[in-house]
Amino acid sequence: MIDIYKEKFAYYERLLSLQFYSSEDTYHNPTKGEEREKFITFLIASLLPQIKFSRGILTDSTWQSKQVDFVKLNQDAINTGTIFRACDALIFMEIKSNAKTKDFVELNAVAEELKRINDKILVGMFCYKTEIHQRTVLKKFSIIYDKDIDGYDEYKKEYDEFPYIDFCYSLNMGAELNMQTDCYFLDRNFNNLTLYKGEPGITMELFTRRLQYE
């Protein structure tokens, strides 16, 4: 029997894929990126109407982050528009159309600083695709593909290049329109990092549940 609950999340994955491809012909790249950011935040707001999030900057005394696309705040945070105390944030997430290695490097550095200020915060990445191949991204997170077993080796923290990034959700879009999604979700739990991929809808569901973090 079909799991109609997971089928809904598979539909959301395909919807995001369609939005990505439909915006590809937008000539102005900043406009293209903004429309994609607006769409994913609209979808998140629809699925999780109870959570409080905003685009914004996190600050602590003399340090401040750059403006990020998604900041989830705790219920006691003061609404100052787009500038918030780092101690009031629950999730800090970048949204990228095509994430580059330097984006992960920079996010990891920001995550390290944020966790120094607020050890409860989660830092993550949502991207439609990555500039480098999926297996290369996973290898940088110390999840390495082994062709002999046609699978991935066990995570080893000591080889993780981005140990401060708590999660990463990629739609893993290809160059051609394809409704057979190949998404993956990386989720950190204490000293372990787990890769989820394969079953349609499962990664989107887990990503959405991660955003419920309190």
N, C-alpha and C positions, 0 to 999 in steps of 0.2 A: 504494500500500500504506500502511496506517495505521502511524504511528510509535508502537509500543506503549510505548516508553520515555517519550515526551512525554505519552502518554495517561495514564500513572500520575500525572504532575504535574497534569494537567487534573482528574483525580479528586480530588487533594488540594485543589485550588482549590474544587471543588464541595463537598467535605467541610467546609472552613472556612466556606463560605457557608451551608451547612445548620446548622452549629453557631451561627452568628451569628443566623439567623432563629429557631432553636429557643429561644434564650435571650432573645429580644426581650420575651416576656411576663413575665420576671422583674421583679417590682415594685421590689425594692431595687437601685438602680443600682450601688453598690459591689460587691454580690454578682455582679451581671451582668458587670461589668467584670473581676472576679477570675476568674470561670469562663471567660471568653474568653481571658484571659491564660494560664490554666492549660492550655487546650486547644492554643493555638498552641505553647507551650513543650513540651507533651507530644509534639506532632507533630514539632517540631524534634529533640527527643531521640531519637525513633524513627528519623528519617531520618539523623541524624548522631550515633550513639551514642558516637563517639570524641571529641567535643568537650567541653570543660569550661566550663560556664556556670552562672550563678546570678543570682538577684535580688540587688541590693545597692547600696551607696554607694561611690563612688570618692573618695579623699581624697589631698591632697598638702600636708603641713604644716598651714597654717591654712585652706586652702580645702577644701570638700567639695561634692560633687554632692548632689542630692536622691536618694532611693531610686529606682532604675530597675528595670524589669521583666526586662531581659536584659543581663547583663555576661558577655562571653566572656573568660576569663583565659588567660594563657600557662601552660605546663606547670610553670614554676618558682614560680608564685604560692602563697603560704601560705594554707591554708584557715582563715580567721578568722571564718567564718560569713557575714556579710553586709557587712563593711567591708573594702575592698581598696585597695591603693595604685594610684593612677592609672597609674603606670609599669608595673604588672603586667597591665593590661587590653589586650585586642586589639580588642574591639568593645563599644560602648556603644549600646544600642538601646531606644528607647521603644516601647511597645505601646499603641495607643489604639483604642477602639471607634469614636470619631467625632472625628478630629483637627481641631482648630480652628487658625486662623491663629496665635493666640498660642502654641500648642504648638510650631509650627515656629519661631517667633521665639525662644522660650525654649530650644529644643533647639539652635538655631544658636549662641546665646550660650554655652551650656555646651560645645558642640563647639569653639568658638574657644579657650576656657580649657583644655580637655583637650588640644588640639593644641599649646598652648604648653608643657604639661607633658610630653606624650608625642606626638611627631610621627609615630608609627607607628599610632596608634589610628584605627579607623574609627568613625564616629558615624552612626546611621541611625534610621529610623522604619518601623515596621510598623503599618498601620492598616486597619481593616475598611472604613471610609469616611471622607470628609472633610466638614466642615460647608459649605465652599464648593465650587463646581463644579470638576470635574476640570481643565478648561481654565484656570481661575483659579489653581489650585494650580501647574500647569505653567508658567503665565506668571510666577509669582513665582520660579520656578527658572530663568527666562529661556528657556523653551521655549514659543514663542508660535505659536498656531494661525493659519494663513493661509487664509481661506475661498476665496481665489482659486485656490489650488492644492489645496485640500481636504487639507492636511497641515500639518506643523510646520516652522517656519523653523529654521535652524541655530542652535545654542546660542551665546549671547554672554555670556561670563563677567562683563563689566562691568555687566550688568543683573540679575545673579543676586542675589536678596535673601537667599538662604541658602547662601552659598559654603562654609560649613564642614560642611554636612551631606553625607555621602558617598553615602548611598543612601536611597531611599524606596520601599517596596512597599505599594501600596494595592489591596485587593480591589474598591474602588469600588462598594460595595453600594448598590443602589437601595432604594426603600421597599417594593417588592413582591418576593415570592419569585420568583427567576429563576435557573435553573441554567445559563444562558448567561452565563458570567462575563465581566466587562469590566475585568480587572485591568490595572495598569500598574506598571512598575518603572523607577525612575530610578537610574542607576549612574554614579558619578563616577570618572574615570580621569585622574589628573594634572589638566590644565586643561580637560578636556572632560567634559560630562555627556550621557549617552545615555539616550534614552527607548525602552523596550521595551513593546509592547502589541500586541494583536490576536490572535495565534495562541494558542489554549488550551494551557495548560501551560508555555509558554516563560517567562513571568514568574516562576512559582513555582520552576522549575528554576534560573533565574539568581539569584533571591533565596537559595535554599538553597546554591548554590555560593558566593555572597558570604560566607555565614556560615562557610565553611571557611577563611577568611582566617587566615593564620599570620604 
